[in-house]
Amino acid sequence: MKLSFTTYRIECTHPFGISRSSHNYYDIVYIYLENNGIIGRGEAAPSGRYNEFTENILALLNKGIDLPEKIDDPIEFTKIVSPLFSGIKALEVAFSMAVLDLWCQEKGISLNKYFQADPKKTPKTSYTISIGEMSIIPEKIKESEPYHILKVKLGMGIKQDKDIINAIRRETDKIIRVDANEGWDLVSGIEMSLWLATQNVEFIE
């Protein structure tokens, strides 16, 4: 089995802000596992919040990973290789994705079939409205048009969080899911939860 990898920079349309940081781009690592001309693909998207960085992943991969020669079972394969990744969960996930992709292709089945999933029952994907300039919220809402649900980043303080929701509500009545990214203490969380319950919010992450 052959391992290769590359990096790719995702450029954000708008600065992607959450309660503790803001980014203009993200550097991710693509993992490729090739066997008998078939390629399985996986993606590592490390987060500094968990002390994981693209540079750490590349350093580990450049040292070389001793992979099994074949896949008898994707779950067992993942269990064998995961201890080689120095606890970097993003890399474990990438290899898990690549192994499943490769194995399903070799077996001629889809991931839906592997997981025995019903495509008709797949949850709807949300569009994220990140923290940023209030003036461009209407633009972000327009960009979210193909999506039925909005995921809204909060955690900047009660007043600013309410201002964000109110600005969104002036543009749309779509269902909202909220993620405050650890930006609330208990008192703020309770107050915001009670208020958000009146704003067509499905849940708080």
Wavefront OBJ file of the C-alpha trace (Angstrom):
o trace
v 0.000 0.000 0.000
v 1.310 3.428 -0.990
v 0.861 6.547 1.134
v 1.064 10.081 -0.255
v -0.099 13.444 1.014
v -0.340 17.098 0.128
v -1.467 20.357 1.691
v -4.217 22.658 0.519
v -5.059 26.170 1.693
v -8.743 26.983 2.026
v -9.219 30.721 1.555
v -12.213 32.076 3.458
v -14.696 34.228 1.549
v -14.998 36.296 4.726
v -12.794 36.172 7.831
v -14.106 33.172 9.780
v -14.540 34.335 13.361
v -15.562 32.424 16.452
v -15.524 33.519 20.104
v -11.798 32.883 20.561
v -10.199 33.456 17.146
v -10.570 34.574 13.536
v -8.969 33.135 10.398
v -8.629 34.205 6.789
v -7.548 30.738 5.675
v -7.053 27.166 6.877
v -4.239 24.823 5.844
v -5.377 21.224 5.647
v -3.628 17.984 4.711
v -5.008 15.494 2.202
v -4.086 11.830 2.713
v -4.042 9.343 -0.168
v -3.831 5.564 0.271
v -3.283 3.666 -2.976
v -3.627 -0.068 -3.486
v -3.853 -1.879 -6.847
v -4.595 1.376 -8.652
v -7.418 2.389 -6.304
v -7.015 5.554 -4.208
v -8.703 6.264 -0.896
v -8.814 9.870 0.236
v -8.913 11.482 3.655
v -8.638 14.989 5.069
v -6.868 16.239 8.201
v -8.114 19.619 9.419
v -6.062 20.341 12.561
v -7.137 22.874 15.173
v -4.783 24.886 17.326
v -7.454 24.722 20.047
v -6.357 21.114 20.547
v -2.670 21.841 19.983
v -2.747 20.270 16.527
v -1.129 22.022 13.560
v -0.466 21.311 9.895
v 3.281 21.483 10.569
v 3.050 18.707 13.181
v 1.165 16.480 10.786
v 3.616 17.037 7.944
v 6.607 16.392 10.221
v 5.129 13.072 11.270
v 4.199 12.018 7.746
v 7.606 12.966 6.382
v 9.218 10.587 8.873
v 7.257 7.768 7.260
v 4.317 5.666 8.447
v 4.687 1.880 8.553
v 1.352 0.766 7.103
v -0.035 -2.782 6.871
v 0.220 -4.243 3.380
v -3.518 -4.838 3.020
v -6.877 -4.054 4.557
v -8.786 -7.038 5.898
v -11.155 -4.820 7.859
v -11.191 -0.999 7.870
v -11.898 -0.730 11.596
v -9.061 -3.070 12.548
v -6.759 -1.271 10.108
v -7.531 2.038 11.811
v -6.886 0.536 15.242
v -3.474 -0.687 14.072
v -2.310 2.611 12.554
v -3.848 5.128 14.991
v -1.127 4.661 17.667
v 1.421 5.790 15.050
v 0.005 9.333 14.918
v 1.267 10.692 18.260
v -2.250 11.401 19.459
v -3.048 13.821 16.603
v -6.773 13.230 16.211
v -7.035 15.137 12.922
v -4.586 12.681 11.382
v -6.402 9.687 12.866
v -9.606 10.956 11.276
v -7.901 11.489 7.913
v -6.618 7.920 7.823
v -9.974 6.569 8.954
v -11.623 8.385 6.041
v -9.012 7.225 3.541
v -9.172 3.613 4.682
v -12.960 3.520 4.492
v -12.908 5.145 1.060
v -10.340 2.670 -0.242
v -12.002 -0.377 1.293
v -15.463 0.518 -0.032
v -14.089 1.095 -3.522
v -12.338 -2.274 -3.443
v -15.584 -3.951 -2.357
v -17.620 -2.028 -4.915
v -19.997 -0.560 -2.351
v -20.932 2.980 -1.371
v -20.358 4.512 2.042
v -24.146 4.690 2.383
v -24.325 0.933 2.023
v -21.376 0.374 4.374
v -23.073 2.414 7.103
v -26.505 1.044 6.158
v -27.694 4.623 5.865
v -30.834 5.831 4.149
v -29.948 8.824 1.922
v -33.542 10.039 2.235
v -33.055 10.451 5.988
v -29.760 12.346 5.781
v -29.890 15.437 8.047
v -29.874 18.774 6.254
v -26.544 20.590 6.219
v -26.387 24.051 7.747
v -24.567 27.158 6.516
v -22.330 28.871 9.070
v -22.583 32.590 9.790
v -19.313 33.389 11.543
v -18.519 36.327 13.809
v -17.338 39.337 11.834
v -18.392 42.720 10.548
v -22.073 43.338 11.261
v -22.417 45.272 8.015
v -21.867 42.168 5.870
v -24.493 39.991 7.566
v -26.990 40.689 4.726
v -24.334 39.547 2.232
v -23.727 36.358 4.226
v -27.454 35.655 4.379
v -27.685 36.058 0.603
v -24.790 33.603 0.174
v -26.623 31.105 2.389
v -29.651 31.025 0.081
v -29.277 27.340 -0.998
v -29.340 26.194 2.645
v -32.424 25.775 4.823
v -30.652 26.049 8.186
v -28.119 28.563 9.533
v -25.439 27.791 12.103
v -24.578 31.030 13.881
v -21.375 31.623 15.812
v -21.842 33.562 19.058
v -19.969 34.026 22.329
v -18.992 37.702 22.153
v -21.119 38.926 25.061
v -24.871 39.064 25.554
v -25.469 42.402 23.843
v -23.350 41.651 20.773
v -24.748 38.120 20.503
v -28.307 39.448 20.554
v -27.360 42.101 17.997
v -26.059 39.358 15.685
v -29.257 37.316 15.966
v -31.450 40.387 15.513
v -29.494 41.384 12.402
v -29.967 37.894 10.964
v -33.653 37.895 11.831
v -34.099 41.130 9.895
v -32.956 39.219 6.813
v -34.450 35.747 7.233
v -36.660 33.536 9.386
v -34.685 30.334 8.641
v -34.053 27.883 11.462
v -30.907 28.758 13.419
v -28.465 26.520 15.238
v -26.165 28.325 17.669
v -22.534 27.577 18.547
v -20.948 29.877 21.153
v -17.586 28.042 21.167
v -17.122 28.208 24.956
v -17.809 31.956 24.919
v -20.486 31.903 27.633
v -20.253 31.371 31.356
v -23.172 29.659 33.108
v -25.126 32.842 33.821
v -24.752 34.136 30.256
v -25.587 30.706 28.854
v -28.850 30.530 30.796
v -29.902 34.050 29.789
v -29.049 33.492 26.147
v -30.770 30.111 26.070
v -34.032 31.600 27.348
v -33.843 34.460 24.864
v -32.840 32.278 21.905
v -35.841 30.036 22.598
v -37.961 32.883 21.216
v -35.877 33.252 18.027
v -36.666 30.040 16.106
v -33.419 28.429 17.295
v -33.346 24.646 16.921
v -30.553 23.962 19.411
v -27.406 25.321 21.030
v -24.194 23.370 20.452
l 1 2 3 4 5 6 7 8 9 10 11 12 13 14 15 16 17 18 19 20 21 22 23 24 25 26 27 28 29 30 31 32 33 34 35 36 37 38 39 40 41 42 43 44 45 46 47 48 49 50 51 52 53 54 55 56 57 58 59 60 61 62 63 64 65 66 67 68 69 70 71 72 73 74 75 76 77 78 79 80 81 82 83 84 85 86 87 88 89 90 91 92 93 94 95 96 97 98 99 100 101 102 103 104 105 106 107 108 109 110 111 112 113 114 115 116 117 118 119 120 121 122 123 124 125 126 127 128 129 130 131 132 133 134 135 136 137 138 139 140 141 142 143 144 145 146 147 148 149 150 151 152 153 154 155 156 157 158 159 160 161 162 163 164 165 166 167 168 169 170 171 172 173 174 175 176 177 178 179 180 181 182 183 184 185 186 187 188 189 190 191 192 193 194 195 196 197 198 199 200 201 202 203 204 205
